[in-house]
Amino acid sequence: MRDIRGDLQDRANLLEEQISAHEAQFDKLIDQLKREHDQRLEDLKIEIDAVNRLLDLELRRVETAPPQTQSAPAREPVHHVARHAPQHAPQPPQPAQAPAQPPVALADFLIRKLNEAGAMSRDDLRRLSLQEGYFADAESADRGVHGTLLNVVKAGLIRQLPNGNFAPATVLDTIRLRRAM
């Protein structure tokens, strides 16, 4: 009978080399995925910083702009009453009653509405955001909702249907997103 210990040892060494090669390939893939993930996160952070800066600028612009719902003659009686009423301390003119500041971020609001009502069009979401006081006019609402929807779809929190409507992300979408990361 022939001694096969040498052949078995060679086979074991070959298998160990294959295992090492697969582990090295796996480590390379993990490193590549981590780099891609970090780069994607960095890109998203840069994008959200830019959007937040634009939002801050827009908020400052809206706060410093004269209210569109009030005209100059509507303010005159307030000044007039204050000037002709010496028994009371003069009071600064009161701006028109603006809608209350929305309590949650627009993205959270849109996601919540989609989860509550199901699929909706961009126009429906724009109308709801106007009603809730996120925007002063339809034009800014259209731009703001559109940009927010794009970012929320990109983040995988909602999805766009083939007909153009938006819907809540399903559990399957969330699992796919997590696997991709």
C-alpha positions in Angstrom: 0.0 0.0 0.0 1.3 3.4 -1.0 2.0 6.2 1.6 -0.3 9.2 0.7 0.6 11.5 3.6 2.7 13.8 1.3 -0.2 14.1 -1.1 -2.6 14.9 1.7 -0.2 17.5 3.1 0.1 19.1 -0.3 -3.7 19.2 -0.7 -4.1 20.8 2.8 -1.5 23.4 1.9 -3.3 24.2 -1.3 -6.6 24.6 0.5 -5.0 26.9 3.1 -3.7 29.1 0.3 -7.1 29.2 -1.3 -8.7 30.2 2.0 -6.1 32.9 2.5 -6.7 34.2 -1.0 -10.5 34.3 -0.5 -10.0 36.1 2.8 -7.7 38.6 1.2 -10.2 39.2 -1.6 -13.0 39.5 1.0 -11.0 42.1 2.9 -10.3 44.1 -0.3 -14.1 44.1 -1.0 -14.9 45.2 2.5 -12.3 48.0 2.2 -13.7 49.1 -1.1 -17.2 49.1 0.2 -16.2 51.1 3.2 -14.4 53.7 1.0 -17.5 53.9 -1.3 -19.7 54.2 1.7 -17.5 56.9 3.3 -17.4 58.8 0.0 -21.1 58.6 -0.4 -21.7 59.8 3.1 -19.3 62.7 2.6 -21.1 63.7 -0.6 -24.4 63.6 1.2 -23.1 65.6 4.1 -21.7 68.2 1.7 -25.1 68.3 -0.1 -27.1 68.6 3.1 -24.7 71.4 4.3 -25.3 73.3 1.1 -29.1 72.8 1.3 -29.1 73.9 4.9 -27.0 77.0 4.0 -29.5 77.8 1.3 -32.4 77.3 3.6 -30.8 79.7 6.2 -30.3 82.3 3.5 -33.9 81.8 2.3 -35.2 82.1 5.9 -33.2 85.3 6.4 -34.5 86.7 3.1 -38.1 85.9 3.9 -37.8 87.3 7.5 -36.3 90.6 6.2 -38.6 91.0 3.3 -41.8 93.0 3.8 -44.9 90.7 4.2 -46.7 90.2 1.0 -50.1 89.9 2.6 -50.0 93.4 4.0 -49.9 96.6 2.0 -48.7 100.0 3.1 -52.2 101.4 3.7 -52.9 98.5 6.0 -50.0 99.5 8.2 -51.0 103.2 8.3 -53.8 102.8 10.9 -51.5 101.1 13.3 -49.0 104.0 13.2 -51.8 106.5 13.2 -53.4 105.0 16.3 -50.0 104.8 18.1 -49.3 108.5 17.3 -52.7 109.7 18.4 -53.0 107.7 21.6 -50.6 109.4 24.1 -52.2 107.7 27.1 -50.8 104.3 25.9 -47.2 103.5 25.3 -46.5 103.4 21.5 -46.3 99.9 20.2 -44.4 98.7 17.1 -46.5 97.7 14.2 -47.6 94.1 14.3 -46.9 91.9 11.3 -49.7 90.0 9.7 -50.4 86.7 11.5 -48.1 84.3 9.8 -48.7 80.6 9.9 -47.1 78.9 12.9 -43.6 77.5 12.3 -44.0 73.9 11.3 -43.0 71.6 14.2 -41.1 69.0 12.2 -38.7 69.1 9.3 -40.2 69.1 5.8 -38.7 65.7 5.0 -40.1 64.1 8.1 -43.5 65.7 7.4 -43.6 64.3 3.8 -42.5 60.9 5.0 -45.2 60.9 7.7 -47.9 62.0 5.2 -46.9 59.2 2.7 -46.9 56.6 5.5 -50.4 57.8 6.6 -52.0 58.2 3.2 -50.0 56.0 0.9 -48.9 57.0 -2.6 -49.3 60.7 -3.4 -48.3 63.0 -6.3 -45.8 65.8 -5.9 -48.6 68.3 -6.3 -50.5 66.7 -3.5 -47.5 66.9 -1.2 -46.8 70.5 -2.3 -50.4 71.4 -1.4 -50.2 69.8 2.0 -46.9 71.5 2.8 -48.5 74.9 1.8 -51.4 74.1 4.1 -49.1 73.3 7.0 -47.2 76.6 6.6 -43.9 75.3 5.3 -43.9 77.8 2.5 -45.4 81.2 1.8 -46.3 80.7 -1.9 -46.8 77.9 -4.4 -43.5 78.6 -6.3 -41.3 78.2 -3.3 -43.3 75.2 -2.2 -42.8 73.6 -5.6 -39.0 74.1 -5.5 -38.7 73.1 -1.8 -40.9 70.0 -2.0 -39.2 68.8 -5.2 -35.7 69.1 -3.8 -36.7 67.5 -0.5 -38.4 64.6 -2.3 -35.3 64.0 -4.4 -33.1 63.9 -1.3 -35.5 61.6 0.6 -35.8 59.2 -2.4 -32.0 59.2 -2.6 -31.8 58.3 1.1 -34.1 55.4 0.5 -36.8 56.6 2.9 -39.4 56.8 0.2 -39.6 55.7 -3.4 -40.9 57.1 -6.6 -43.3 54.9 -8.5 -43.3 54.4 -12.3 -46.3 56.8 -12.6 -44.3 59.6 -10.9 -46.1 59.4 -7.5 -44.2 58.9 -4.3 -44.8 56.1 -1.8 -43.4 55.0 1.5 -40.4 52.7 1.3 -41.3 49.1 1.9 -39.5 46.8 4.2 -38.0 45.2 1.1 -36.6 48.5 -0.1 -35.1 49.1 3.3 -33.4 45.7 3.3 -32.0 46.3 -0.2 -30.7 49.7 0.9 -29.0 48.2 4.0 -27.4 45.4 1.9 -26.1 48.0 -0.6 -24.4 49.8 2.2 
